[in-house]
């Protein structure tokens, strides 16, 4: 089993991704609001570390959160779920397009085990 995590600041892609995942037979995905490091530093500190000072102008203070999609998958389902996400969100190789990764799950409860 794998936990697929996709984090994006493109909120307009989240519902289409969820709809397509459901259409493709994936169930049980969760959406969580999250905040990136630069946004947190920008809002939380007047004296941010100097390395971030130049980056503050690029942070959008009107955007409160990013979206994180969490989905538990069988190992053999991971590639297909990633294809679904790429089909809507596009490639994640470009800057500011989000991130996607998986982590192994060694134990779970509350999820149907087929």
C-alpha positions as CSV (number, residue, x, y, z in Angstrom):
1,X,0.0,0.0,0.0
2,X,1.1,3.6,-0.7
3,X,-0.1,7.0,0.4
4,X,-0.2,9.3,-2.5
5,X,0.2,13.0,-1.6
6,X,-0.4,15.8,-4.1
7,X,0.0,19.4,-2.9
8,X,-1.0,22.3,-5.2
9,X,-1.8,26.0,-5.0
10,X,-4.0,25.6,-8.0
11,X,-7.3,25.2,-6.2
12,X,-9.2,25.0,-9.5
13,X,-7.6,21.6,-10.3
14,X,-8.7,19.9,-7.1
15,X,-12.3,19.2,-7.8
16,X,-11.7,18.0,-11.3
17,X,-8.9,15.7,-10.0
18,X,-11.2,14.3,-7.4
19,X,-14.0,13.8,-9.9
20,X,-11.7,12.0,-12.3
21,X,-10.2,9.8,-9.6
22,X,-13.8,8.8,-8.6
23,X,-14.7,8.1,-12.2
24,X,-11.6,5.9,-12.6
25,X,-12.6,3.8,-9.5
26,X,-10.5,5.4,-6.8
27,X,-12.3,6.1,-3.5
28,X,-11.5,7.6,-0.1
29,X,-9.4,10.5,-1.1
30,X,-9.2,13.4,1.4
31,X,-8.5,17.1,0.8
32,X,-6.6,19.0,3.5
33,X,-5.9,22.8,3.5
34,X,-2.2,23.4,4.0
35,X,0.3,26.3,4.0
36,X,3.7,26.5,2.5
37,X,6.8,27.7,4.3
38,X,7.2,31.0,2.5
39,X,3.5,31.9,3.1
40,X,3.9,31.1,6.8
41,X,7.0,33.1,7.2
42,X,5.5,36.1,5.3
43,X,2.4,36.1,7.6
44,X,4.1,35.1,10.9
45,X,7.2,37.2,11.1
46,X,8.2,40.8,10.5
47,X,11.8,39.6,10.8
48,X,11.9,36.6,8.5
49,X,15.4,35.1,7.9
50,X,17.3,37.2,5.4
51,X,17.3,34.4,2.7
52,X,13.5,34.8,2.5
53,X,13.4,38.6,2.4
54,X,13.8,38.8,-1.4
55,X,11.2,36.1,-1.9
56,X,8.4,37.8,0.1
57,X,7.2,39.9,-2.9
58,X,6.5,36.6,-4.7
59,X,4.2,35.3,-2.0
60,X,0.5,36.0,-2.6
61,X,-0.9,37.2,0.8
62,X,-4.5,36.9,-0.4
63,X,-4.1,33.1,-0.8
64,X,-4.6,31.5,2.6
65,X,-3.9,27.9,1.9
66,X,-2.8,25.3,-0.6
67,X,-4.6,22.0,-1.1
68,X,-3.3,18.6,-0.3
69,X,-4.9,15.5,-1.7
70,X,-4.3,12.3,0.3
71,X,-5.1,8.9,-1.2
72,X,-4.3,5.4,0.0
73,X,-3.6,3.1,-3.0
74,X,-2.5,-0.5,-3.7
75,X,1.0,-0.5,-5.1
76,X,-0.3,-1.4,-8.6
77,X,-2.7,1.6,-8.6
78,X,-0.2,4.3,-8.0
79,X,0.9,4.9,-11.6
80,X,-2.7,5.1,-12.8
81,X,-3.7,7.6,-10.1
82,X,-0.6,9.7,-11.0
83,X,-1.7,9.7,-14.7
84,X,-5.1,11.0,-13.6
85,X,-3.5,13.9,-11.7
86,X,-1.1,14.7,-14.6
87,X,-4.1,14.6,-17.0
88,X,-5.7,17.5,-15.1
89,X,-2.9,19.3,-13.4
90,X,-0.3,18.8,-16.2
91,X,3.3,18.1,-15.6
92,X,4.6,18.9,-12.2
93,X,8.1,19.5,-13.6
94,X,7.5,23.2,-14.1
95,X,7.9,25.7,-11.3
96,X,4.9,26.6,-9.2
97,X,2.8,23.6,-10.4
98,X,2.8,21.6,-7.2
99,X,4.4,18.4,-5.9
100,X,3.4,14.8,-5.8
101,X,5.0,11.9,-3.9
102,X,4.1,8.5,-2.3
103,X,5.2,6.9,1.0
104,X,4.8,3.3,1.9
105,X,2.1,2.3,4.4
106,X,2.9,-0.6,6.6
107,X,-0.2,-0.5,8.7
108,X,-3.7,1.0,8.4
109,X,-7.1,0.9,10.0
110,X,-10.5,2.2,8.8
111,X,-9.7,1.5,5.1
112,X,-11.4,-1.3,3.3
113,X,-8.9,-4.1,2.6
114,X,-9.6,-5.9,-0.7
